[in-house]
Amino acid sequence: MNPLLSTLQPYPFERLRALTKGVIPSPAHRAISLGIGEPKHPTPEFIKEALRQSLDGLASYPATAGEPALRESCARWIQRRYGLSLDPATQILPVNGSREALFALAQVVIDPNQHREQGGPTVVSPNPFYQIYEGAALLSGARIVYANSDPARNFAANWSAIPDEVWATTQLLFVCSPGNPTGAVMPLDEWERLFALSDRHGFVIASGECYSEIYFREGPDAAPLGGLEAAAKLGRSHFKNLIALTSLSKRSNVPGMRSGFVAGDADLIKAFLLYRTYHGSAMGPAIQRASVAAWDDEAHVIENRRLYRHKFERVTPILKTVMNVALPDAGFYLWAEVPASLADRAQAAGLSLDEWFARELLAQYNVAVLPGSYLAREAWGINPGAGRVRLALVAGVDECVEAAERIQAFIQSLS
Ligand SMILES: Cc1ncc(COP(=O)(O)O)c(C=O)c1O
């Protein structure tokens, strides 16, 4: 067996299941889950129809590079969204959702034979982080070093804490903007610093952008800055060592379709295509055609965003009365701080504050949330997820408002 498999950590939901084992959620309340970050808005009918209309072609193997029509549709979307002209033949590649692409990219980029004397190659990740970053790093034979998010700077990752000797061994850096779970969008000056570091040390930047279409503000600069957009603004239209990962899952409410694409550095995309040819990760033809329909339409995305905005506008003020929580830049999570006044109760139960809160909220009010410490690792002396919970506002507005009211009642009952 591959010994690296034993380095993988239990997934946060496994830990939540263990934490709540034996808990009987209050039967007085129907269950509401703010736990899993899975879109729950309905899939638009026209996407389902495009899928139904695309069932011819199942008798042939699809090309790993995808049909030109799909790559052209992705290029049109990039043009509309970011004002950038990419070559669909060399700078864009369809993937089966960004999750598998994040993982596979590490297999392409990491050379485990380098930097042996310094502890091996490094992958740098934000902390808290999307769990695949860690598994991708470990199974590629790299070590992972975390940059903690700083609540005082809108949860920006503290890249400056990473010493130069670590950057010197870094081969891959994961950026998550808008962030999961913080919702923070990385500003241009941070991109500039990371590009300078990448130029100096030669590492690849993988920019996870699957929440880019869910944001709450209006106006010309409301849409989150993308990695490729940042590069172009800084005169780096070659996108050297930069790859952005985009997905239909959240934008179009089709996580079951497994459809996204990567875009950026043509040399990287070429190597990625070679790897994927052997890995066998071509996208099915019906999914490709339904994806074209989805990427080419913005009306459903505007409506989706409106629904999220409405939900966040209703829920955030309720929670603000009892917790430190703010409307994020983007995404569909609230990254809320559990009141420190509850620490004694957690301690008495032998649990960390966020674990205790999640367990008691489920027991007393039948609302599932994810302890923040499960989404982060202890690094530089702290776990930056400790004392926080992630609330995924994916259910309908009424359910989300009801969940917020139950959280409010729960906290008020304790003070
Ligand atoms: C930050 C982040 N990246 C990637 C993904 C994976 O999305 P998909 O594989 O559906 O594109 C998720 C899903 O929750 C996520 O939160």
The ligand as a Gaussian input file, in Angstrom:
#p B3LYP/6-31G(d) Opt

LIG

0 1
 C      -12.720000      25.946000      -1.806000
 C      -13.318000      24.843000      -2.597000
 N      -12.679000      24.429000      -3.695000
 C      -13.185000      23.433000      -4.440000
 C      -14.364000      22.806000      -4.112000
 C      -14.841000      21.685000      -4.975000
 O      -15.812000      22.073000      -5.836000
 P      -16.133000      21.278000      -7.151000
 O      -15.263000      20.058000      -7.203000
 O      -17.566000      20.927000      -7.049000
 O      -15.813000      22.214000      -8.255000
 C      -15.087000      23.206000      -2.985000
 C      -16.340000      22.534000      -2.617000
 O      -16.903000      22.648000      -1.587000
 C      -14.532000      24.258000      -2.201000
 O      -15.156000      24.691000      -1.095000

